[in-house]
C-alpha cells in the first residue's frame, strides 16, 4: 500500500513574491477596498485604521522590518524545498484554493479532485499582468515560468481518491482536463503554481491537485467538513494499491488581507496540539477573504491525521503592508 511520508504547509501570499519596498502597491489597493473583513465585521480602510491605531502597527510597517520578515519567509521556503527534495516522494498531493482561475460564477464546486494526466504552469502573460490589480504584476512575473511547463499528474491515485471519498458520502467534482481559456487550456492556479515554481525541484513528483472553494459563498465548506474530507483522503491514499510514496502540501493562509495574530496563534496551537475541536470550531465569519485559505491547512491536517507524522512550525511571520493592519500573515510548517 502507498505511504504518506511527508507533509508541509506554506503561505503563498503576494508579499512573498514582491520586493519589500514595493509592498505599498498592494497597500494602495487596500485603501480602495470598501469592505475589509476583520474579526467577523467589515470595515473601510479608514475605519480599520481607527480601530487598530492603538496597536502601533506603524512600527511593524517600516522598510527595515518588512525586509527582515521577507528574508525570514524566503529562508523557510528554502528549508521546505530542501526537505521535499530530501524526501523525494513519488507523488505530491497539493491542497489549494481556486480564486476564479479555473472556476467562475457559472460553476464553483466545493471540492474538486483533478484526475487528468498532466497540467501546465503557464508562462508569464505580460498583457494579462498589465490588466492585473496594483502589485499583482510582480507576483505573476515571479511565480510564472518563461515558457509553459507541463507537469505529469498521478491519475490512478486521483481516481482512487475520488472513488473512496464518494463511498464515504462526499460528492466531489472530478476534473479530467483544465478549462479552456482564450489562449487554450488554462494553467494551474496560483495555489499550485507557487509551489511548483518555488518549492518543487527540477525533478518534480507526479501531482494530484485538490481544489477547495474557500473564498466564494454560498457553498464554502465548513472547517469541520474540510477536516473530515482530509481524513477520507488520507485513508484513500493509504489504501491505494501502490508502493509509491506520497507527500502532502497545504498552500495558502494564514490570516489576510487583514492580519489577525490572535486568530493565527489559536490555529497554530490547534495544529501543534492536535486539538481537532479547536481547529474546526472557529466561527465561519472569521474564515473570509484570504484567511479562508486556512481551510487548505485543515484539509491537510485531516490527511496527516491518518499517519504518525507530527506538526512542526518552522516560522510564523506577520507581514504588515499598511498601518491599518492589512498584509499577509505567513506560516511555514512541516509534518514529519
C-alpha positions as CSV (number, residue, x, y, z in Angstrom):
1,X,0.0,0.0,0.0
2,X,1.0,3.6,-0.5
3,X,2.8,5.5,2.3
4,X,2.4,9.2,3.3
5,X,5.9,10.2,4.1
6,X,5.9,14.0,4.5
7,X,3.7,17.0,4.8
8,X,4.3,20.7,4.6
9,X,2.3,24.0,4.7
10,X,3.3,27.2,3.2
11,X,1.8,30.6,2.6
12,X,1.7,31.8,-1.0
13,X,0.6,35.4,-0.5
14,X,1.7,38.1,-2.9
15,X,4.1,39.7,-0.5
16,X,6.3,36.6,-0.7
17,X,6.9,37.4,-4.4
18,X,7.1,41.2,-4.1
19,X,10.2,43.2,-3.0
20,X,9.6,44.8,0.4
21,X,9.9,48.3,-1.0
22,X,7.0,47.5,-3.4
23,X,4.5,46.3,-0.8
24,X,2.9,49.7,-0.9
25,X,1.5,48.8,-4.3
26,X,-0.9,46.4,-2.6
27,X,-1.4,48.8,0.3
28,X,-2.7,51.3,-2.2
29,X,-5.3,48.7,-3.3
30,X,-6.2,48.1,0.4
31,X,-7.1,51.8,0.7
32,X,-9.6,51.5,-2.1
33,X,-11.3,48.4,-0.6
34,X,-14.6,49.4,1.0
35,X,-15.1,46.1,2.9
36,X,-12.2,44.6,4.8
37,X,-13.2,41.6,6.9
38,X,-11.8,41.6,10.4
39,X,-12.9,39.6,13.4
40,X,-16.3,38.9,11.9
41,X,-17.1,42.5,10.8
42,X,-16.4,44.6,7.7
43,X,-14.6,47.9,7.7
44,X,-13.5,50.6,5.3
45,X,-9.7,51.2,5.3
46,X,-10.2,54.4,7.4
47,X,-12.4,52.6,9.9
48,X,-9.9,49.8,10.2
49,X,-7.1,52.2,10.8
50,X,-9.1,53.9,13.6
51,X,-10.0,50.5,15.1
52,X,-6.4,49.4,15.2
53,X,-4.3,52.5,15.7
54,X,-3.7,51.7,19.3
55,X,-1.7,48.6,18.2
56,X,1.1,50.9,16.9
57,X,1.3,48.8,13.7
58,X,3.4,51.5,12.1
59,X,6.3,50.0,14.0
60,X,5.8,46.8,12.1
61,X,5.5,48.5,8.7
62,X,8.9,50.1,8.3
63,X,11.1,49.0,5.4
64,X,13.6,47.6,7.8
65,X,11.0,45.3,9.5
66,X,9.5,44.4,6.1
67,X,12.9,43.4,4.8
68,X,13.7,41.3,7.9
69,X,10.3,39.5,7.7
70,X,10.6,39.0,3.9
71,X,14.0,37.4,4.4
72,X,12.6,35.1,7.1
73,X,9.9,33.9,4.7
74,X,12.4,33.2,2.0
75,X,14.5,31.2,4.4
76,X,11.7,29.0,5.3
77,X,10.6,28.4,1.7
78,X,14.2,27.3,1.1
79,X,14.0,24.9,4.1
80,X,10.8,23.3,2.8
81,X,12.3,23.0,-0.7
82,X,15.4,21.3,0.6
83,X,13.3,18.9,2.8
84,X,11.0,18.0,0.0
85,X,14.0,17.2,-2.3
86,X,15.5,15.1,0.5
87,X,12.3,13.1,0.9
88,X,11.9,12.8,-2.9
89,X,8.3,11.5,-2.9
90,X,6.8,9.8,-5.9
91,X,3.6,11.8,-5.7
92,X,2.8,15.3,-4.3
93,X,-0.8,16.0,-3.4
94,X,-1.4,19.7,-3.1
95,X,-4.5,21.1,-1.3
96,X,-5.2,24.6,-2.6
97,X,-8.0,27.0,-3.4
98,X,-9.3,28.3,-6.7
99,X,-9.9,32.0,-6.9
100,X,-11.8,32.3,-10.2
101,X,-8.8,30.8,-12.0
102,X,-10.4,27.6,-13.3
103,X,-14.0,28.0,-12.0
104,X,-16.2,31.1,-12.4
105,X,-19.6,32.2,-11.2
106,X,-21.3,29.8,-13.6
107,X,-19.9,26.9,-11.6
108,X,-18.0,26.8,-8.3
109,X,-17.6,23.3,-6.8
110,X,-16.9,23.0,-3.1
111,X,-14.4,20.1,-3.5
112,X,-12.7,19.2,-6.8
113,X,-10.2,16.5,-7.5
114,X,-8.2,16.7,-10.7
115,X,-7.5,13.3,-12.3
116,X,-6.1,14.3,-15.6
117,X,-2.7,13.0,-17.0
118,X,-1.0,16.4,-16.8
119,X,-1.4,20.1,-16.1
120,X,0.7,23.1,-17.0
121,X,2.2,26.0,-15.2
122,X,1.7,28.6,-17.9
123,X,4.2,31.2,-19.0
124,X,4.1,34.8,-17.8
125,X,1.5,36.7,-19.7
126,X,2.6,40.4,-19.9
127,X,-0.7,41.5,-21.4
128,X,-2.6,39.9,-18.6
129,X,-0.2,41.3,-16.0
130,X,-0.8,44.9,-17.2
131,X,-4.5,44.5,-16.5
132,X,-4.0,43.0,-13.0
133,X,-4.6,44.9,-9.8
134,X,-1.8,47.1,-8.4
135,X,1.2,45.0,-7.4
136,X,-0.1,41.7,-8.7
137,X,2.1,42.0,-11.9
138,X,5.1,41.4,-9.7
139,X,3.6,38.3,-8.3
140,X,2.6,37.0,-11.8
141,X,6.2,37.6,-13.0
142,X,7.8,35.9,-10.0
143,X,5.5,32.8,-10.0
144,X,5.3,32.2,-13.7
145,X,7.9,30.4,-15.8
146,X,9.3,31.9,-19.0
147,X,7.5,29.2,-21.0
148,X,4.8,26.7,-20.3
149,X,6.0,23.8,-18.2
150,X,3.8,20.7,-18.3
151,X,3.8,18.5,-15.2
152,X,2.8,14.9,-15.0
153,X,-0.1,14.0,-12.7
154,X,-1.0,10.7,-11.0
155,X,-4.5,10.0,-12.3
156,X,-4.5,6.5,-10.8
157,X,-4.2,7.8,-7.3
158,X,-6.7,10.6,-8.1
159,X,-9.2,8.1,-9.4
160,X,-8.8,6.0,-6.3
161,X,-9.3,9.0,-4.0
162,X,-12.4,10.0,-6.0
163,X,-14.0,6.6,-5.6
164,X,-13.1,6.4,-1.9
165,X,-14.5,9.8,-0.9
166,X,-17.7,9.2,-2.8
167,X,-18.0,5.9,-0.9
168,X,-17.6,8.0,2.2
169,X,-20.5,10.3,1.1
170,X,-18.5,13.2,-0.3
171,X,-20.0,14.3,-3.6
172,X,-16.9,15.6,-5.3
173,X,-16.3,17.2,-8.6
174,X,-13.9,15.3,-10.9
175,X,-12.0,17.3,-13.5
176,X,-10.1,15.4,-16.1
177,X,-8.9,18.3,-18.3
178,X,-8.3,22.0,-17.4
179,X,-10.9,24.5,-18.5
180,X,-10.3,26.2,-21.9
181,X,-9.4,29.9,-21.9
182,X,-8.9,32.4,-24.7
183,X,-5.4,31.0,-25.4
184,X,-6.1,27.3,-24.8
185,X,-6.1,25.1,-21.7
186,X,-5.7,27.1,-18.5
187,X,-2.7,26.5,-16.4
188,X,-2.7,25.6,-12.7
189,X,-4.0,28.3,-10.3
190,X,-1.8,30.4,-8.0
191,X,-2.0,28.0,-5.0
192,X,-0.4,25.3,-7.1
193,X,1.8,27.5,-9.4
194,X,3.6,29.0,-6.4
195,X,4.6,25.6,-5.0
196,X,5.7,24.3,-8.4
197,X,7.7,27.4,-9.2
198,X,9.3,28.0,-5.7
199,X,9.4,24.7,-3.9
200,X,9.4,21.7,-6.2
201,X,12.8,20.7,-7.7
202,X,13.7,20.2,-11.3
203,X,12.8,16.6,-10.9
204,X,9.1,17.0,-9.8
205,X,7.0,14.3,-8.4
206,X,3.7,13.5,-10.0
207,X,0.9,15.8,-8.9
208,X,-2.6,15.3,-7.5
209,X,-4.3,18.7,-7.2
210,X,-7.2,19.1,-4.7
211,X,-9.1,22.3,-5.3
212,X,-11.2,23.8,-2.4
213,X,-13.7,26.6,-2.7
214,X,-12.7,28.6,0.4
215,X,-13.5,32.1,-0.9
216,X,-16.9,32.3,-2.6
217,X,-20.3,31.9,-1.0
218,X,-22.7,30.3,-0.8
219,X,-21.1,26.8,-1.0
220,X,-17.9,27.2,1.0
221,X,-17.2,24.0,3.0
222,X,-17.1,24.4,6.8
223,X,-13.9,23.8,8.7
224,X,-15.3,20.6,10.2
225,X,-16.3,19.3,6.7
226,X,-12.8,20.2,5.4
227,X,-11.2,18.2,8.2
228,X,-13.4,15.2,7.6
229,X,-12.7,15.4,3.8
230,X,-9.0,15.3,4.6
231,X,-9.4,12.3,6.8
232,X,-11.1,10.5,4.0
233,X,-8.4,11.4,1.5
234,X,-5.8,10.2,4.0
235,X,-7.5,6.8,4.3
236,X,-7.8,6.6,0.5
237,X,-4.1,7.3,0.0
238,X,-3.1,4.6,2.5
239,X,-5.4,2.0,0.7
240,X,-4.1,2.8,-2.8
241,X,-2.6,-0.4,-4.2
242,X,0.8,1.0,-4.8
243,X,4.2,1.1,-3.1
244,X,4.7,4.7,-4.1
245,X,5.5,7.4,-1.5
246,X,3.2,10.4,-1.2
247,X,3.9,13.9,0.2
248,X,1.0,16.3,1.1
249,X,1.1,20.1,0.9
250,X,-1.2,22.9,2.2
251,X,-1.0,26.0,0.1
252,X,-2.0,29.5,1.4
253,X,-3.1,31.2,4.6
254,X,-2.9,32.3,7.3
255,X,-4.8,35.5,8.1
256,X,-5.0,38.1,5.3
257,X,-5.7,40.5,3.8
258,X,-6.2,41.9,7.3
259,X,-3.7,40.2,9.7
260,X,-5.3,38.8,12.9
261,X,-2.4,37.4,15.0
262,X,-4.8,36.2,17.7
263,X,-6.6,34.0,15.2
264,X,-3.4,32.8,13.8
265,X,-2.0,31.8,17.2
266,X,-5.1,29.9,18.1
267,X,-4.9,28.0,14.8
268,X,-1.2,27.2,15.1
269,X,-1.7,26.0,18.7
270,X,-4.5,23.7,17.5
271,X,-2.3,22.2,14.8
272,X,0.5,21.9,17.3
273,X,-1.6,20.2,20.0
274,X,-3.7,18.2,17.6
275,X,-6.9,19.8,19.1
276,X,-9.4,19.0,16.4
277,X,-12.3,20.6,18.2
278,X,-10.4,23.9,18.4
279,X,-9.2,23.6,14.8
280,X,-12.8,23.1,13.5
281,X,-14.8,25.4,15.7
282,X,-13.5,28.8,14.7
283,X,-16.6,30.8,13.5
284,X,-17.1,30.8,9.8
285,X,-17.3,34.6,9.8
286,X,-13.6,34.6,10.6
287,X,-12.8,32.4,7.6
288,X,-13.3,35.0,5.0
289,X,-11.2,36.6,2.3
290,X,-7.6,35.3,2.2
291,X,-7.9,33.9,5.8
292,X,-10.3,31.3,4.3
293,X,-7.2,29.6,2.9
294,X,-6.6,28.3,6.4
295,X,-9.0,25.6,5.4
296,X,-6.4,24.2,2.9
297,X,-4.3,23.6,6.0
298,X,-7.3,22.0,7.8
299,X,-7.8,19.5,4.9
300,X,-4.1,18.7,5.0
301,X,-4.2,18.2,8.8
302,X,-7.1,15.8,8.3
303,X,-5.0,13.8,5.8
304,X,-2.0,13.8,8.1
305,X,-4.2,12.6,11.0
306,X,-4.2,9.2,9.3
307,X,-0.4,9.0,9.8
308,X,2.1,9.1,12.6
309,X,3.6,12.4,11.3
310,X,3.8,15.3,13.7
311,X,3.3,19.1,13.1
312,X,6.4,21.3,13.3
313,X,6.0,25.1,13.0
314,X,9.0,26.5,11.1
315,X,8.1,30.1,11.4
316,X,5.1,32.5,11.7
317,X,5.7,35.8,10.1
318,X,3.1,38.6,10.1
319,X,4.0,40.9,7.1
320,X,2.2,44.2,7.5
321,X,1.9,46.5,4.5
322,X,-0.2,49.3,6.0
323,X,-0.6,50.9,9.4
324,X,-4.2,49.7,9.4
325,X,-3.0,46.1,9.7
326,X,-3.5,44.9,6.2
327,X,-1.0,42.5,4.8
328,X,-0.3,38.7,4.9
329,X,0.4,36.5,7.9
330,X,2.8,33.9,6.5
331,X,3.2,30.5,8.1
332,X,5.5,27.6,7.3
333,X,5.4,24.1,8.7
334,X,6.3,20.5,8.1
335,X,4.7,17.3,9.2
336,X,7.5,14.7,9.8
